[in-house]
Amino acid sequence: KLTPAEINDVLLVGGQTRMPKVQETLRQFFGREPLKGINPDKAVALGAAIQAGVLKSEVGEVLLLDVTPFTLGIETLGGVATSLIPRNTTIPTSESQIFSTATDNQENVEIHVVQGKSQRQKIACFHSAH
């Protein structure tokens, strides 16, 4: 685990980093000014272009890691959500768990994928027919 003193530079990435409160919070936490020499939106675009190159095997010797920002799970009978992948898990990833159908010999299953820990947001719905 790193401490703020062990971080050499803070680069602002993304449009929200233009907000004065975000910049002030970073300044107070790290004890120095964040770097402002790079356009935050351009930094996002360049990162996306590099990641696309890595995924297409056009860019080598670069390791980019991405994480899922929210817990992912599925909704089961009665609206109960079961967490499968914790937030901040490096992706791609996989997880498996066995669930029972609501009735014996059930031929169709509807799977609701949800994200978040307390307030669940449905992000996908899949139908499986036998």
trRosetta pair geometry for C-beta under 8 A, 3 or more apart (Angstrom, degrees):
i j d omega theta_ij theta_ji phi_ij phi_ji
2 6 4.6 -131 -159 78 92 128
2 7 6.3 91 152 -55 134 86
3 6 5.1 97 55 1 71 103
3 7 7.9 -133 98 -10 44 85
4 7 5.8 -53 -158 23 42 113
4 29 5.9 -161 -104 150 141 74
4 30 4.8 -161 -164 -117 112 54
4 31 6.4 112 136 6 130 101
5 31 7.7 9 -85 35 69 138
7 10 6.5 49 142 -65 130 83
7 30 6.2 -74 76 -132 128 115
9 35 5.5 26 -179 -32 112 124
10 26 5.7 167 152 177 156 123
10 30 5.4 -147 -37 -19 139 172
10 32 7.4 155 12 83 113 94
10 34 4.2 -75 98 -118 109 81
10 35 6.4 175 80 5 53 80
11 34 7.1 146 -102 -175 11 94
11 35 5.0 -22 -101 55 62 120
11 38 6.5 4 -157 47 106 130
11 43 6.7 172 154 -138 116 155
12 17 3.7 165 -169 149 104 145
12 18 7.8 115 160 -61 140 48
12 22 8.0 104 -132 123 113 119
12 23 7.3 -16 -93 -96 139 89
12 26 7.7 -158 -86 23 93 173
12 34 5.1 82 -47 145 99 136
12 35 6.8 -155 4 74 80 66
12 36 6.5 19 20 -99 129 62
12 38 7.7 174 60 71 76 87
12 40 4.9 -58 124 -91 93 112
12 43 7.6 148 96 23 53 156
13 17 6.4 92 49 -13 27 150
13 40 5.5 160 -139 -152 20 81
13 43 4.5 -111 -117 108 85 132
13 44 5.8 127 -179 -63 90 78
13 47 7.3 38 -153 -17 136 145
14 17 5.5 105 71 -8 74 103
14 40 5.4 -57 49 165 23 113
14 41 7.4 64 -134 -87 24 50
14 43 7.7 -78 -28 76 47 108
14 44 5.6 86 -81 -64 62 128
15 18 6.1 -37 -177 5 53 113
15 40 6.2 160 -76 104 29 123
15 41 5.9 36 -70 -75 82 95
16 19 5.7 -19 -178 -4 63 116
16 22 6.1 124 142 -55 82 161
17 22 5.4 -130 -130 119 45 142
17 23 7.0 92 178 -67 69 80
17 34 7.6 -121 -177 129 118 160
17 40 4.9 180 58 -119 118 152
18 22 7.7 54 55 51 25 129
18 23 7.9 -13 -169 -39 17 116
18 40 6.4 -137 -48 24 86 146
19 22 4.3 83 72 4 97 107
19 23 7.0 -175 90 -6 51 85
20 23 5.7 -60 -148 41 34 111
20 24 6.0 34 156 -20 70 108
21 24 5.7 -52 -141 38 31 112
21 25 6.2 35 157 -21 64 105
22 25 5.9 -55 -149 35 28 111
22 26 6.5 25 154 -15 63 107
23 26 5.8 -56 -150 38 31 110
23 27 6.2 35 152 -23 65 108
23 34 6.1 -120 -139 28 79 126
24 27 5.5 -52 -145 35 32 115
24 28 6.4 29 157 -16 65 105
25 28 6.0 -56 -148 38 29 108
25 29 6.2 25 156 -17 64 111
26 29 5.8 -58 -142 39 29 109
26 30 5.9 -2 171 8 68 113
26 34 5.0 22 118 -51 140 123
27 30 6.9 -69 -134 51 18 88
27 31 7.7 83 171 -90 50 6
27 32 7.0 -119 -142 91 64 20
27 33 6.1 3 -113 -101 101 44
27 34 6.7 -94 -68 -14 73 85
28 31 7.6 19 -174 -71 23 46
30 34 7.5 100 46 -72 144 75
33 36 7.5 -58 158 -13 108 105
35 38 6.7 31 128 16 110 95
38 42 6.5 -127 174 77 83 110
38 43 5.2 82 135 -65 122 110
39 42 3.8 69 76 10 108 113
39 43 6.7 -173 87 -16 55 81
40 43 5.6 -49 -149 28 33 116
40 44 6.9 34 153 -18 62 100
41 44 5.8 -51 -157 32 37 111
41 45 6.5 34 148 -16 67 106
42 45 5.5 -54 -147 39 37 112
42 46 6.1 38 154 -20 69 105
43 46 5.8 -52 -144 37 29 110
43 47 6.3 31 155 -19 62 107
44 47 5.8 -57 -150 37 29 112
44 48 6.4 28 153 -18 64 107
45 48 5.7 -55 -148 36 31 111
45 49 6.4 31 153 -20 65 105
46 49 5.6 -53 -147 36 33 112
46 50 6.4 33 154 -18 65 104
47 50 5.8 -53 -147 36 31 110
47 51 6.3 30 154 -18 65 107
47 64 7.7 140 -169 -134 87 137
48 51 5.7 -54 -146 38 31 111
48 52 6.3 35 153 -21 64 104
49 52 5.7 -51 -148 34 31 113
49 53 6.5 33 152 -19 63 105
50 53 5.6 -55 -152 36 33 113
50 54 6.5 34 150 -20 66 104
50 59 6.1 -110 -158 101 66 175
50 62 6.4 -102 175 149 111 162
50 64 6.7 138 116 -58 105 143
51 54 5.6 -51 -148 35 35 113
51 55 6.3 34 154 -18 66 105
51 64 5.1 -112 -101 95 88 164
51 66 7.6 54 -133 -49 142 123
52 55 5.7 -55 -147 38 31 111
52 56 6.3 15 158 -5 66 111
53 56 6.0 -64 -142 47 28 100
53 58 4.4 -92 -157 76 79 101
53 59 3.4 64 127 -13 117 116
53 62 8.0 47 92 50 107 142
54 57 7.6 27 -178 -79 31 30
54 58 7.8 -85 -53 52 19 66
54 59 5.0 -56 -67 70 60 105
54 62 5.6 -107 -87 83 119 109
54 64 5.8 175 24 19 166 116
57 60 7.6 26 -166 -73 62 84
59 62 5.5 -14 137 25 109 130
65 90 5.4 -48 -167 -135 110 110
66 90 7.2 111 73 -153 41 61
66 91 5.4 -47 92 58 91 94
67 87 7.8 66 152 170 111 58
67 88 4.9 1 172 -150 143 43
67 89 6.1 145 -153 68 86 30
67 90 5.6 -53 -94 -91 78 42
67 91 6.3 133 -129 2 25 89
68 71 7.9 102 118 -96 118 15
68 72 5.9 -52 165 -22 155 116
68 85 6.1 48 50 128 156 124
68 87 6.3 -121 103 -134 84 48
68 88 7.2 -90 67 -27 62 12
68 89 5.4 0 32 53 105 86
68 91 5.4 91 -41 -42 87 127
68 93 7.7 -91 -12 28 120 123
69 87 6.2 -6 156 -154 29 101
69 88 7.4 39 -123 -66 34 57
70 87 5.2 -44 -150 -101 16 106
70 115 4.1 70 105 175 136 105
70 116 5.1 -32 -167 -68 128 48
70 117 7.5 -142 -163 -25 82 73
70 121 8.0 -17 160 41 166 112
71 83 5.0 -33 172 -135 125 115
71 85 6.8 166 -159 89 54 58
71 86 5.5 -31 -110 -138 89 39
71 87 4.7 -62 -50 -38 63 83
71 115 6.7 149 77 -160 51 57
71 116 6.3 -24 53 112 88 7
71 117 5.0 84 19 -73 135 75
72 83 7.5 106 78 -151 33 67
72 84 6.0 -48 101 61 79 92
72 85 4.3 6 52 54 101 107
72 113 6.7 -8 -169 -175 98 98
72 114 7.4 155 -155 84 50 46
72 115 5.5 -23 -98 -102 66 77
73 81 5.0 99 98 171 131 95
73 82 5.1 -169 -174 90 120 45
73 83 4.2 -84 -72 -105 131 33
73 84 4.9 144 -112 1 62 79
73 85 7.3 -162 -64 28 58 65
73 113 7.6 159 88 -156 31 57
73 114 5.5 -24 70 65 80 92
73 115 7.8 151 23 -92 69 32
73 120 7.7 -71 61 -127 110 119
74 81 7.1 178 93 -148 27 68
74 82 5.9 -10 59 55 74 92
74 84 6.6 40 -4 -23 86 126
74 99 7.6 -93 86 -40 139 157
74 111 5.8 -47 -144 -167 126 91
74 112 6.3 124 -163 74 69 57
74 113 5.9 -43 -99 -101 71 50
74 114 6.7 133 -123 15 18 87
75 79 6.2 -28 -166 -144 114 39
75 80 7.1 141 -158 76 63 36
75 81 5.1 -39 -96 -94 66 75
75 82 8.0 161 -101 15 19 71
75 112 3.9 -17 38 77 115 119
75 113 8.0 -119 1 -55 84 7
75 114 5.3 85 -45 -25 94 126
75 120 7.0 123 -81 151 106 151
75 122 7.0 -32 -18 -99 139 99
76 80 5.1 -29 61 73 93 91
76 81 7.4 158 11 -102 75 23
76 82 5.8 42 -17 -12 118 111
76 99 6.4 -150 -110 -149 119 137
77 80 7.1 4 74 29 49 100
77 102 5.2 128 -86 -96 136 107
81 114 5.0 -73 -127 64 130 149
81 120 4.8 170 -44 -95 158 152
82 97 7.2 -127 135 94 137 156
82 99 7.8 178 34 -89 157 122
83 86 6.8 52 164 -82 125 60
83 117 7.5 12 -88 -117 133 68
84 95 4.5 156 166 99 101 142
84 97 6.2 -135 -114 2 104 126
85 89 5.1 -107 180 33 94 156
85 93 6.2 132 -131 91 127 130
85 95 5.3 -162 -68 -6 85 141
86 89 5.4 119 69 -47 69 108
87 117 7.2 -64 -22 -48 124 107
89 93 5.4 -53 144 0 119 165
90 93 6.4 118 87 -57 60 115
101 104 7.6 135 81 -92 113 18
101 106 3.9 -158 164 40 146 135
101 109 6.4 -105 -110 -90 101 106
102 106 6.3 90 50 -71 72 155
103 106 4.9 117 66 -63 80 105
106 109 6.9 88 126 -69 119 80
107 129 6.7 23 143 -160 90 64
107 130 4.1 -101 -160 24 81 123
108 127 6.9 -15 -168 -171 103 89
108 128 6.7 158 -156 85 53 58
108 129 5.1 -12 -105 -106 88 68
108 130 6.9 -110 -64 -2 49 83
109 127 7.5 158 84 -157 49 45
109 128 4.5 -5 57 56 94 108
110 125 6.5 -5 -177 -173 97 96
110 126 7.2 162 -158 82 49 47
110 127 5.5 -16 -105 -103 75 70
110 128 7.7 -167 -76 21 30 72
111 125 7.1 160 82 -156 52 47
111 126 4.5 -9 56 58 103 98
111 127 7.9 -164 20 -73 73 25
111 128 6.9 43 -12 -9 108 109
112 122 5.4 -50 -173 -132 109 111
112 124 7.5 159 -157 86 43 53
112 125 5.4 -11 -104 -105 68 80
113 122 7.2 107 75 -159 50 63
113 123 5.5 -60 101 65 97 87
113 124 4.1 12 42 55 120 98
113 125 7.4 -142 18 -68 76 35
113 126 7.4 54 -22 -6 103 102
114 120 4.2 2 179 -173 137 109
114 121 6.4 144 -159 69 77 38
114 122 5.4 -46 -97 -96 80 50
114 123 6.7 136 -123 8 26 84
115 120 7.3 139 63 -154 32 62
115 121 5.3 -28 60 63 85 94
115 123 5.3 39 -8 -21 110 132
116 119 5.5 -46 145 79 148 59
116 120 5.3 -176 69 -109 108 37
116 121 5.3 86 -5 9 131 88
122 125 6.9 21 173 -57 120 95
